[in-house]
Every structure is written in C-alpha cells, then in structure tokens.
Amino acid sequence: MSLSINNNSLSLSAQRSLGKHVAAQESLINRLTAGTRINKASDDAAGQAIAARMDAGLRGNTQAMRAISDGSSMLQVADGALANIGDSLQRLRELAVASGNGSYGDKDRTTLQNEANEILNHINQVAAQTQFNGEAIFSQDRLSIGGQDEKKRAVIDGLKTGWLSSSEKMLKDLFGLEADGVKLTVNLEDSDGASNTLASVSGTISGGKFTNVHLNIDMADFGTGTTADGGGAPFYSDRIIAHEMAHAIMSRSMNFNALPQWFIEGTAELIHGADERVNPAAAAGIVSTIAGGGFSYEGGYVASRYLHDKLKGLGVEGGIKGVMQYLTQNQSADLSTALNAVTGGRIASTGAFLTDFGNNGVAYIGSRINVTNADTGAIGGFDADGKAVKTARSVVADTGDNNASDGLSGFDVVYPELGGVTGTRRVQVQVGDNAGDLIDLQFGAINASALGLANLDMKRGAVALLHVDQALEYVNQQRVVAGASGNRLDMAADSLQAGSTNMAAAKERIEGIDYAGSAAGLTRAQILQQAASAMLAQANSQPRAVLSLLR
C-alpha cells in the first residue's frame, strides 16, 4: 500500500465504522431509555403499523370497559326502581283482594280506592324521576299493556272475571252439563250492527257435535256497560254470554244437531230467565207459533219453562235437568227419545209435548209467567222453582269461582290478542372498539297508564285484581330483562378484559425490548466505538510518515 497525503482511506474507513458504532449505540440507548424496541417507523415499519392498530384497540377497549361499567350502573338503578314498583303493585294486589271481601261496603271500598290512588301516584313519580346522568331511564310512553281499545278490554275483563265461569257453573248446577275440555276461541267482531245478532256460537258439525267451537261477540252490542254485568247494552252482557255458553256446552255434550230450535234457544234463555221477552197479551200467538212448528225466542223460553214444570210434576228429578242428563248419557238420543225415557212414556214424544203445550200454554203464561216482579224466571229462581229471587243483575254472578288465568273446567279458552304494547327506551352500550360492538338496553314504560292501571277501580275487585296481576307480570318481565342485560354486560366485560390482556401481550411481543440482549448490544457497541476511535487515531497519524521520508 503506497503512502499518500491526498487522501487517507484508512481514516475514512475508520470514520465510517466509528459513525456506525455511534449510531448503534444511540439506538440502543434510546430503546433502553424508552423501554420499547420501536420508537420510530424506521425501527420496524411493519411492526410499528401492527402495534399502532393494537394500541388503538387497547385504548378503545379501555373506554368500552368504562361504558360497560356505566351501563351496569344504569341497570342497577333501573332494577331498584322496578323492585320498588313491584312492592307497590303487591300492595295494590292486597287492596284488590280486600275489595272482594263481601263484608266490605261502599265506604270501605272508597277507602281502598283512596290508598290505591296514592300508590298509583307514587308509581308515576318513580317512573318519571328515576334517572341516570340526568336522563330518565324508563320510557315515558303512556300506551297501555292491556291494549288501547277500552271496549274490547272491558269485554275481555268481563269474560275472564265472571261471565264465562259463572255461566259454566250455572249450567253444571242447573242442567248437569259440562264440556269436555276442547278449545273455545273467543272472537270480538263487528258483524251486523247494534241490536241484531248480539253473540253466537259456531263450529263445524261432526257426529252431531260442534268442533272448532267459537264464541262470537258483536262489539256493537258489548263493552258499553259501566257495571260488572255489562248492563247498558240492549241486554246485560253476562246474560247474553250465559245464553251462548248453554249452546257451547250443549254442542259438546249431546247430539246437538238433532235437537229442535225451540229447545236449543228456549233452554239457553231459561238458564238466565227471559220474562222481559214475554208479552202476556200476545200469549196466544206465542204458544201457537211453537206448537205449530215455528220458532220465536219468547216462545222457546215459555215452552222450556212449561216443560220444566211438567217434568217436575211427573217426578223427574231436577225437571229439565233430567232430560239434559239423559241426552248427555245417551249420545245418539234425540229429544223425543229423552222425553219418553225420563217420563216413562207419559210424554211419548216431542210432538206429544207440543200438542200439550198448544192446549195449555196460554193458561200457563197467565198463571206462571210473572212479568211484574224482579225475578227473571230463570231456572233455580223464585218464579221457576220457588227459590231465591234472581234479578236481571244477580242471575249471573259478577265474579266466577276460578282465577282468570286458570281458564274453565270444560273449555280451554283462547282469548283474542288486544295488541297491548307500551313504549320502549333503547340505550346502546359500546362494548368493544368496533362500531358494531353494541348491546341494546331496553327500558319499558312503567307509569300507571302504561301498566294498564290508570282507571283502576277498587269497587270491581275481580277486574282490579286481573289488571294488577297483568301489571305485576309485566314488571317482573322488565326485571328479568334488566337482570339478563346486566349478566350480558358482565360477560362482555369478562371477554373484553381477556381480549385486552391477550392483545397487550401480543403488542409487547412486537414492540417490547429485550433488555438483556440490548444491554449486551450496548456494551458491544461501546467497545467497538472505543476501538474505532483508537484506530481512527492510528489512521490519522499515518500521513505523518511522509514527513519522515522528506527529512
């Protein structure tokens, strides 16, 4: 290698190595100081991008955990309010049960109503003032869970609390009839306007019986009464239902299709009485119509009462009840066969009875049909059987002997859906770092109107009890929803914590520094720097050898 003073390649090489070792030392010092392997994009471009995305996820998850905590707190506040309303409803239920006490008078029920009103005011206050972070938790909607059609709701209330079960009991006690547990579908419809067909029973005839039994109620004639018996429509609603229940039960318990119309309709009228239909001045026409093979409701009723008295006079136990039981026990029998059998041939046939009725019916109306007293003429009452007076209001008991939810002993009743639904407030909780990581919290309305209790009347204890039970069920379901949502948030929090832990570990593996290796690298870089500095000094001293050659 020749000596030269124009350039010093050894020095340049040493300088390059020294700079390289100084840069390596600086990088290692920065890493060891910051505690991370990647401090700028040039340290690891791909790794830096991955770590940045993970850092965004970790930050988002941290904020989501705060949101979950807030959501859980909101649910705890809601559950506390629902528990308080549940306690209030339990007290309302106690008042409704107390209202059914026959020893209570109107003043006592007024006292119960006053307390109930205060409880309802409290429920409204809780519904409006339960807040979280200054916002009302529950929906403030006032749509009722019982449906908005008050007429239909009034009819369903009557059916559930007394009309059906009381009618069923009357038919069992007085006619000895029971249905066989089939489905009875209630239809609320607008069919032919007011004062025409008030209600009807329909079905498909098979083997002399109805299948697919339907109770059809014309809403033009129902739902206008203000009392428990539905009074105010053309006739009392509970009596109309008793009439139709006679058809429904007879259609399932005997050869219904083989019975004459006057007997079908007349016995249905007899179960609740129909003196108001009978005009004594028209007695001849009433009797002749039936005796001649025609039909009228009043004629069917009078003929059925005449038959009831005739059978009792012949020693048939229960009068017309004996015929009903025979028809039930002998499914193929018609009315002629039944009359002949229960009377031992003294009434040989339906025709023989109608002949007798034609001869004696007018006198019977004059002597036995009392249209001036309060009794309706119903079987088992004062006029028909010399027992307690059955008035238009009392003939069908206002409340039945079963709970509305238990249905009937002889029918599986299917009530129509009234579309009752109240508003819902939705609160979305971010439970992850992505836009779609949301959980919906739903809070229904719980004010008195929404619970169907705005017009709660303690004077009608059975209806009040029915509505309070519906409200209790709704509030309990709201607590179930709140509890399930709380559990879901807890599970989301657990999942988020596990995911965050794993993500933090992955991020650390990407950008975390190996202190042992980096410290060793720093020592090596420092040694190399010192060696390079020494060699640079040697390389810089080499040109001086040229001077020694020139001396």
VMD Tcl script that draws the C-alpha trace (Angstrom):
set ca {
  {0.00 0.00 0.00}
  {1.51 3.30 -1.01}
  {1.77 6.34 1.20}
  {-0.27 9.38 0.11}
  {-1.20 12.77 1.55}
  {-4.07 13.44 -0.91}
  {-6.42 11.02 0.80}
  {-6.41 8.72 3.79}
  {-8.67 5.77 3.01}
  {-7.87 4.13 6.31}
  {-9.10 7.17 8.17}
  {-12.24 7.33 6.08}
  {-12.95 3.63 6.75}
  {-12.36 4.12 10.45}
  {-14.64 7.15 10.49}
  {-17.38 5.19 8.76}
  {-17.10 2.35 11.27}
  {-17.00 4.80 14.17}
  {-20.18 6.54 12.96}
  {-21.88 3.19 12.54}
  {-20.98 2.17 16.08}
  {-22.08 5.55 17.49}
  {-25.47 5.25 15.68}
  {-25.95 1.72 17.00}
  {-25.11 2.94 20.49}
  {-27.56 5.83 20.21}
  {-30.32 3.48 19.01}
  {-29.74 1.05 21.83}
  {-29.66 3.85 24.41}
  {-32.98 5.19 23.03}
  {-34.56 1.72 23.20}
  {-33.31 1.05 26.69}
  {-34.45 4.51 27.82}
  {-37.94 4.26 26.24}
  {-38.39 0.58 27.07}
  {-39.63 -0.18 23.54}
  {-37.96 -1.69 20.51}
  {-39.85 0.52 18.05}
  {-39.50 4.27 18.69}
  {-39.88 5.47 15.13}
  {-41.25 3.93 11.98}
  {-37.76 3.23 10.62}
  {-37.06 0.93 13.57}
  {-39.64 -1.59 12.18}
  {-42.15 -0.20 9.69}
  {-44.46 -3.24 9.58}
  {-44.18 -3.85 13.31}
  {-44.95 -0.21 14.04}
  {-48.16 -0.37 11.95}
  {-49.35 -3.55 13.68}
  {-48.51 -2.17 17.13}
  {-50.36 1.09 16.34}
  {-53.52 -0.84 15.42}
  {-53.24 -2.89 18.60}
  {-52.75 0.27 20.65}
  {-55.95 1.74 19.13}
  {-57.81 -1.46 20.06}
  {-56.46 -1.39 23.60}
  {-57.44 2.25 24.07}
  {-60.91 1.52 22.62}
  {-61.34 -1.48 24.90}
  {-60.39 0.61 27.92}
  {-63.08 3.14 27.06}
  {-65.57 0.33 26.35}
  {-64.94 -1.04 29.84}
  {-65.94 2.36 31.23}
  {-69.11 2.28 29.08}
  {-69.95 -1.22 30.33}
  {-69.48 -0.05 33.90}
  {-71.86 2.88 33.28}
  {-74.40 0.55 31.64}
  {-74.26 -1.83 34.61}
  {-74.82 1.09 36.97}
  {-77.83 2.21 34.93}
  {-79.29 -1.28 35.11}
  {-78.80 -1.38 38.87}
  {-80.72 1.89 39.22}
  {-83.49 0.55 36.94}
  {-83.73 -2.71 38.86}
  {-84.05 -0.84 42.13}
  {-86.90 1.25 40.71}
  {-88.64 -1.84 39.31}
  {-88.32 -3.59 42.67}
  {-89.94 -0.58 44.33}
  {-92.80 -0.57 41.82}
  {-93.18 -4.32 42.29}
  {-93.65 -3.75 46.02}
  {-96.25 -1.06 45.25}
  {-98.11 -3.43 42.95}
  {-98.11 -6.10 45.63}
  {-99.82 -3.64 47.94}
  {-102.33 -2.81 45.20}
  {-102.99 -6.52 44.85}
  {-103.69 -6.78 48.57}
  {-106.20 -3.95 48.22}
  {-107.86 -5.67 45.24}
  {-108.15 -8.91 47.20}
  {-109.59 -6.98 50.15}
  {-112.12 -5.36 47.82}
  {-113.54 -8.80 47.09}
  {-114.49 -9.20 50.75}
  {-118.28 -9.38 50.82}
  {-118.40 -7.80 54.27}
  {-116.96 -4.53 52.89}
  {-119.35 -1.74 51.96}
  {-119.01 1.13 49.52}
  {-117.33 3.35 52.14}
  {-114.73 0.67 52.80}
  {-114.02 0.34 49.09}
  {-113.76 4.11 48.80}
  {-111.03 3.97 51.43}
  {-109.30 1.24 49.47}
  {-109.59 3.38 46.34}
  {-108.01 6.37 48.09}
  {-104.98 4.33 49.09}
  {-104.79 2.81 45.62}
  {-104.77 6.31 44.07}
  {-101.83 7.34 46.25}
  {-99.92 4.20 45.28}
  {-100.57 4.93 41.61}
  {-99.29 8.49 42.10}
  {-96.14 7.02 43.64}
  {-95.70 4.67 40.67}
  {-95.99 7.63 38.29}
  {-93.42 9.55 40.34}
  {-90.91 6.69 40.30}
  {-91.42 6.20 36.55}
  {-90.75 9.88 35.83}
  {-87.96 10.62 38.31}
  {-85.77 7.55 38.03}
  {-82.76 9.00 36.22}
  {-79.14 8.24 35.36}
  {-76.76 11.02 34.45}
  {-79.69 13.43 34.28}
  {-81.70 11.35 31.80}
  {-84.93 9.48 32.59}
  {-84.23 5.76 32.44}
  {-87.68 4.46 31.58}
  {-89.80 5.26 28.56}
  {-92.36 7.95 29.29}
  {-94.85 6.50 26.81}
  {-98.40 6.02 28.12}
  {-99.68 3.30 25.77}
  {-101.21 0.51 27.85}
  {-100.02 -3.09 28.02}
  {-103.72 -4.03 28.15}
  {-104.45 -2.56 24.71}
  {-105.97 0.72 23.62}
  {-109.47 -0.48 22.73}
  {-111.25 0.06 26.02}
  {-114.47 -1.58 24.80}
  {-112.72 -4.80 23.90}
  {-110.72 -4.75 27.09}
  {-113.91 -4.33 29.13}
  {-115.42 -7.36 27.41}
  {-112.30 -9.48 27.97}
  {-112.28 -8.39 31.63}
  {-115.90 -9.50 31.99}
  {-115.26 -12.83 30.30}
  {-112.21 -13.57 32.42}
  {-113.56 -12.48 35.77}
  {-117.05 -13.90 35.79}
  {-119.20 -14.17 32.71}
  {-117.75 -17.43 31.43}
  {-117.02 -19.24 34.68}
  {-120.30 -18.18 36.32}
  {-122.24 -19.36 33.27}
  {-120.36 -22.64 33.24}
  {-121.19 -23.21 36.91}
  {-124.88 -22.41 36.35}
  {-125.11 -24.92 33.52}
  {-123.42 -27.59 35.60}
  {-125.59 -26.99 38.67}
  {-128.94 -26.47 36.94}
  {-128.67 -28.60 33.79}
  {-125.97 -31.04 34.86}
  {-123.95 -30.21 31.74}
  {-120.20 -29.94 31.25}
  {-118.00 -29.57 28.20}
  {-115.09 -31.90 27.52}
  {-112.06 -29.62 27.61}
  {-111.93 -28.62 23.95}
  {-110.69 -25.26 22.75}
  {-113.15 -22.36 22.84}
  {-111.97 -19.44 20.73}
  {-113.37 -16.01 21.62}
  {-113.85 -13.66 18.67}
  {-114.57 -9.96 19.15}
  {-116.05 -8.69 15.91}
  {-118.25 -6.08 14.31}
  {-120.72 -8.20 12.38}
  {-124.21 -6.79 11.87}
  {-124.50 -3.60 13.89}
  {-126.25 -2.98 17.19}
  {-129.30 -4.90 18.41}
  {-129.17 -7.64 15.79}
  {-127.18 -10.83 16.49}
  {-125.63 -9.98 19.84}
  {-123.45 -13.08 20.09}
  {-123.30 -16.57 18.68}
  {-121.58 -19.94 18.92}
  {-120.25 -21.51 15.76}
  {-118.32 -24.58 14.74}
  {-118.22 -27.49 12.36}
  {-120.81 -30.21 13.00}
  {-119.24 -33.65 13.28}
  {-121.13 -36.58 14.76}
  {-123.87 -34.27 15.97}
  {-121.40 -32.07 17.91}
  {-119.53 -28.86 17.24}
  {-115.82 -28.98 16.58}
  {-113.63 -25.87 16.50}
  {-116.03 -24.11 18.86}
  {-116.06 -20.31 18.54}
  {-117.80 -17.77 20.76}
  {-118.51 -14.76 18.54}
  {-119.27 -11.47 20.28}
  {-120.60 -8.46 18.37}
  {-118.77 -5.41 19.74}
  {-121.63 -3.18 18.59}
  {-123.63 -4.68 21.47}
  {-120.86 -5.19 24.05}
  {-118.44 -3.06 26.01}
  {-120.75 -0.10 26.63}
  {-121.89 -1.12 30.13}
  {-120.35 0.54 33.15}
  {-121.17 -2.19 35.64}
  {-119.68 -5.65 36.17}
  {-122.58 -7.34 34.38}
  {-122.18 -5.20 31.27}
  {-125.55 -3.53 31.71}
  {-126.21 -0.72 29.27}
  {-126.15 -2.71 26.05}
  {-129.50 -3.95 24.67}
  {-129.37 -6.65 27.34}
  {-126.99 -7.44 30.15}
  {-123.78 -8.79 28.67}
  {-123.33 -11.52 31.27}
  {-126.79 -12.92 30.49}
  {-126.03 -12.97 26.77}
  {-122.85 -14.92 27.49}
  {-124.78 -17.35 29.72}
  {-127.17 -17.97 26.81}
  {-124.31 -18.65 24.40}
  {-122.45 -20.81 26.90}
  {-125.54 -23.02 27.05}
  {-125.17 -23.53 23.30}
  {-121.43 -24.12 23.54}
  {-121.70 -26.74 26.29}
  {-124.73 -28.46 24.79}
  {-122.91 -28.60 21.44}
  {-120.15 -30.65 23.09}
  {-122.16 -32.82 25.47}
  {-125.07 -34.24 23.41}
  {-126.41 -34.85 19.91}
  {-126.85 -31.12 19.43}
  {-127.71 -31.31 15.75}
  {-130.78 -33.49 16.47}
  {-132.46 -31.04 18.86}
  {-135.31 -28.71 17.79}
  {-134.56 -25.00 17.66}
  {-137.16 -24.03 20.26}
  {-135.49 -26.38 22.75}
  {-131.95 -25.20 21.98}
  {-132.83 -21.50 22.28}
  {-135.51 -21.87 24.94}
  {-133.26 -23.74 27.40}
  {-130.48 -21.22 26.75}
  {-132.95 -18.48 27.73}
  {-134.18 -20.48 30.70}
  {-130.70 -20.61 32.24}
  {-130.82 -16.85 32.92}
  {-134.54 -16.10 32.54}
  {-136.39 -14.16 29.87}
  {-139.59 -12.82 31.41}
  {-138.87 -9.44 29.85}
  {-139.36 -11.01 26.42}
  {-142.90 -12.24 27.18}
  {-145.95 -10.10 26.48}
  {-148.92 -11.80 28.19}
  {-151.29 -10.03 25.83}
  {-149.70 -11.93 22.95}
  {-149.81 -15.30 24.74}
  {-151.94 -17.00 22.08}
  {-149.56 -16.07 19.30}
  {-146.51 -17.11 21.34}
  {-147.96 -20.53 22.06}
  {-149.39 -21.20 18.63}
  {-146.09 -20.38 16.91}
  {-144.19 -23.03 18.86}
  {-147.00 -25.60 18.88}
  {-147.36 -25.21 15.14}
  {-143.69 -25.96 14.47}
  {-142.49 -22.36 14.19}
  {-139.99 -20.51 16.33}
  {-139.60 -17.40 18.46}
  {-137.23 -16.76 21.34}
  {-140.02 -15.93 23.76}
  {-141.97 -18.99 22.62}
  {-138.95 -21.25 23.10}
  {-138.41 -19.83 26.58}
  {-142.05 -20.30 27.65}
  {-142.15 -23.84 26.22}
  {-138.93 -24.72 28.09}
  {-140.31 -23.39 31.36}
  {-143.56 -25.26 30.78}
  {-141.56 -28.44 30.10}
  {-139.52 -27.88 33.27}
  {-142.67 -27.60 35.39}
  {-144.30 -30.54 33.58}
  {-141.30 -32.80 34.24}
  {-141.14 -31.82 37.90}
  {-144.82 -32.61 38.18}
  {-144.18 -36.05 36.74}
  {-141.49 -36.68 39.34}
  {-138.44 -36.18 37.12}
  {-135.68 -35.03 39.45}
  {-134.43 -31.57 38.52}
  {-137.13 -31.13 35.92}
  {-135.48 -30.27 32.63}
  {-132.13 -31.23 34.15}
  {-133.25 -34.87 33.92}
  {-133.72 -34.56 30.15}
  {-130.34 -32.85 29.76}
  {-128.57 -35.61 31.67}
  {-130.30 -38.32 29.63}
  {-129.18 -36.61 26.40}
  {-125.64 -36.46 27.75}
  {-125.60 -40.09 28.78}
  {-127.18 -41.27 25.51}
  {-125.29 -39.51 22.78}
  {-127.43 -40.80 19.92}
  {-130.75 -39.83 21.52}
  {-132.97 -37.03 20.29}
  {-135.45 -35.03 22.37}
  {-138.38 -37.40 21.70}
  {-136.39 -40.38 22.95}
  {-135.25 -38.47 26.03}
  {-138.77 -37.28 26.96}
  {-140.19 -40.75 26.56}
  {-137.42 -42.30 28.63}
  {-137.35 -39.89 31.58}
  {-141.15 -39.79 31.90}
  {-141.71 -43.50 31.47}
  {-143.75 -42.87 28.33}
  {-146.04 -40.26 29.88}
  {-144.60 -37.77 27.40}
  {-144.22 -40.07 24.43}
  {-142.51 -37.67 22.05}
  {-141.68 -34.08 21.22}
  {-144.86 -33.90 19.16}
  {-146.95 -35.05 22.11}
  {-145.38 -32.38 24.29}
  {-146.02 -29.63 21.73}
  {-149.65 -30.71 21.49}
  {-149.94 -30.45 25.25}
  {-148.23 -27.07 25.20}
  {-150.57 -25.84 22.50}
  {-153.55 -26.76 24.64}
  {-152.30 -25.38 27.94}
  {-149.61 -22.83 27.09}
  {-151.79 -19.73 27.17}
  {-153.14 -20.58 30.62}
  {-149.60 -21.31 31.76}
  {-148.41 -17.86 30.72}
  {-151.28 -16.28 32.58}
  {-150.68 -18.23 35.78}
  {-146.94 -18.90 35.92}
  {-145.11 -16.19 33.92}
  {-144.88 -13.17 36.24}
  {-143.60 -10.23 34.25}
  {-144.16 -7.67 37.01}
  {-141.80 -8.83 39.73}
  {-137.98 -8.59 39.81}
  {-137.33 -12.28 39.17}
  {-136.28 -13.09 35.59}
  {-137.94 -16.51 35.54}
  {-134.59 -18.29 35.39}
  {-134.40 -21.94 36.35}
  {-133.45 -22.25 40.01}
  {-135.00 -18.86 40.80}
  {-138.13 -17.70 42.62}
  {-140.69 -17.90 39.81}
  {-139.46 -21.15 38.24}
  {-138.55 -23.12 41.36}
  {-139.65 -21.13 44.42}
  {-136.11 -20.33 45.48}
  {-134.19 -17.06 45.86}
  {-135.11 -14.21 43.54}
  {-132.84 -13.93 40.51}
  {-132.90 -10.39 39.18}
  {-131.52 -9.21 35.85}
  {-128.33 -8.16 37.62}
  {-127.95 -11.02 40.08}
  {-128.89 -14.02 37.92}
  {-125.28 -14.34 36.66}
  {-122.70 -13.81 39.40}
  {-120.35 -10.90 38.80}
  {-117.31 -12.99 39.70}
  {-116.71 -16.63 38.92}
  {-115.25 -19.34 41.10}
  {-111.94 -19.57 39.30}
  {-108.96 -17.40 38.51}
  {-108.94 -15.87 35.04}
  {-105.60 -17.46 34.17}
  {-106.90 -20.95 35.06}
  {-109.45 -20.99 32.23}
  {-112.61 -23.07 32.52}
  {-113.08 -26.64 33.66}
  {-114.83 -27.62 30.42}
  {-113.10 -25.41 27.86}
  {-109.61 -24.29 27.00}
  {-110.46 -20.65 26.30}
  {-108.40 -18.76 23.73}
  {-108.81 -15.01 24.11}
  {-108.02 -12.58 21.29}
  {-104.86 -10.52 21.40}
  {-105.69 -6.89 22.03}
  {-102.35 -5.60 20.80}
  {-101.35 -4.18 24.16}
  {-97.82 -2.77 23.99}
  {-96.12 0.17 25.60}
  {-93.16 2.28 24.52}
  {-89.55 1.24 24.99}
  {-86.48 3.41 25.54}
  {-83.35 1.96 23.95}
  {-79.88 2.71 25.28}
  {-76.88 1.42 23.30}
  {-73.74 0.48 25.20}
  {-70.39 0.28 23.35}
  {-68.85 -2.99 24.47}
  {-65.86 -3.12 22.11}
  {-63.57 -0.98 19.95}
  {-65.51 -1.53 16.70}
  {-68.53 0.44 15.52}
  {-70.83 -2.59 15.64}
  {-69.82 -3.73 19.12}
  {-73.07 -2.62 20.75}
  {-75.53 -4.03 23.28}
  {-79.07 -2.64 23.43}
  {-80.53 -1.97 26.86}
  {-84.33 -1.67 26.77}
  {-86.41 0.09 29.38}
  {-90.20 -0.07 29.02}
  {-92.68 2.44 30.35}
  {-93.78 1.76 33.92}
  {-96.19 4.59 34.68}
  {-99.74 3.75 35.77}
  {-101.19 4.26 32.30}
  {-98.60 2.02 30.68}
  {-99.26 -0.66 33.29}
  {-102.97 -0.56 32.47}
  {-103.88 0.80 35.90}
  {-104.87 4.38 35.10}
  {-108.57 3.66 35.75}
  {-108.15 1.06 38.47}
  {-111.49 0.67 40.24}
  {-111.44 -0.99 43.65}
  {-115.22 -1.33 43.57}
  {-114.68 -4.04 40.96}
  {-112.22 -6.15 42.88}
  {-112.01 -9.04 40.41}
  {-111.21 -6.76 37.47}
  {-108.77 -4.76 39.59}
  {-107.04 -7.98 40.62}
  {-106.83 -9.08 36.98}
  {-105.21 -5.81 35.90}
  {-102.79 -5.70 38.83}
  {-101.71 -9.27 38.07}
  {-101.06 -8.26 34.46}
  {-99.01 -5.27 35.64}
  {-97.04 -7.45 38.07}
  {-96.24 -9.91 35.33}
  {-95.06 -7.08 33.08}
  {-92.86 -5.51 35.77}
  {-91.40 -8.91 36.64}
  {-90.56 -9.41 32.97}
  {-88.91 -5.98 32.92}
  {-86.75 -7.05 35.87}
  {-85.88 -10.25 34.03}
  {-84.80 -8.20 31.00}
  {-82.73 -5.87 33.21}
  {-81.10 -8.79 35.01}
  {-80.34 -10.63 31.77}
  {-78.89 -7.44 30.26}
  {-76.72 -6.97 33.35}
  {-75.43 -10.53 33.03}
  {-74.70 -9.96 29.38}
  {-72.73 -6.81 30.18}
  {-70.75 -8.75 32.79}
  {-69.93 -11.42 30.23}
  {-68.96 -8.73 27.73}
  {-66.68 -7.15 30.34}
  {-65.02 -10.50 31.07}
  {-64.50 -11.13 27.37}
  {-63.15 -7.62 26.88}
  {-60.69 -7.98 29.74}
  {-59.42 -11.30 28.42}
  {-59.09 -9.88 24.92}
  {-57.30 -6.78 26.18}
  {-54.85 -8.88 28.18}
  {-54.02 -11.04 25.20}
  {-53.76 -8.04 22.91}
  {-51.41 -6.23 25.32}
  {-49.20 -9.32 25.47}
  {-49.14 -9.53 21.66}
  {-48.29 -5.82 21.37}
  {-45.49 -6.24 23.89}
  {-44.02 -9.11 21.88}
  {-43.98 -6.90 18.79}
  {-42.56 -3.65 20.19}
  {-41.19 -4.63 23.59}
  {-37.39 -4.50 24.10}
  {-35.21 -7.39 25.21}
  {-33.25 -5.66 27.96}
  {-30.64 -8.42 28.32}
  {-29.87 -8.54 24.61}
  {-29.99 -4.76 24.21}
  {-27.70 -4.21 27.22}
  {-25.21 -6.69 25.76}
  {-25.51 -4.96 22.40}
  {-24.86 -1.58 24.04}
  {-21.68 -2.90 25.71}
  {-20.51 -4.30 22.36}
  {-21.30 -1.01 20.62}
  {-19.39 0.95 23.26}
  {-16.33 -1.34 22.91}
  {-16.45 -1.13 19.12}
  {-16.79 2.67 19.36}
  {-13.70 2.88 21.57}
  {-11.79 0.54 19.23}
  {-12.87 2.55 16.20}
  {-11.77 5.78 17.93}
  {-8.33 4.28 18.62}
  {-8.00 3.00 15.05}
  {-9.10 6.39 13.72}
  {-6.28 7.99 15.67}
  {-3.85 5.49 14.14}
  {-5.21 6.06 10.67}
  {-4.94 9.85 11.07}
  {-1.31 9.52 12.16}
  {-0.30 7.57 9.03}
  {0.29 10.63 6.73}
  {2.93 11.88 9.17}
  {5.16 9.07 7.87}
  {5.54 11.12 4.64}
  {7.38 13.85 6.57}
  {9.89 11.37 7.83}
  {10.68 10.40 4.25}
  {11.26 14.06 3.30}
  {13.76 14.80 6.06}
}
mol new
graphics top color blue
foreach p $ca { graphics top sphere $p radius 0.5 }
foreach p [lrange $ca 0 end-1] q [lrange $ca 1 end] { graphics top cylinder $p $q radius 0.2 }
display resetview
